[in-house]
Amino acid sequence: MNLTPIIEQLRNELDALNMSILALERVAAGRGTPRGRPPKWMAQVKGAAAEGRSKAPVNVKKSAK
């Protein structure tokens, strides 16, 4: 059994994976802060955190027994 072609193919696949990982890392590093206005729910969560609460108020319906 000749392992040389198998090793060569695996090295080629490793190179391709390394290039893909590098490209994804570059994309992730290039992302800055999102543009535009944040959603309303996100502003409520940030406001609740600033006031010291852990969560924004949530409307919870009580189940009938």
Buried (B, 14 or more C-beta within 10 A) or exposed (E): EEEEEEEEEEEEEEEEEEEEEEEEEEEEEEEEEEEEEEEEEEEBBEEBEEEEEEEBEEEEEEEEE
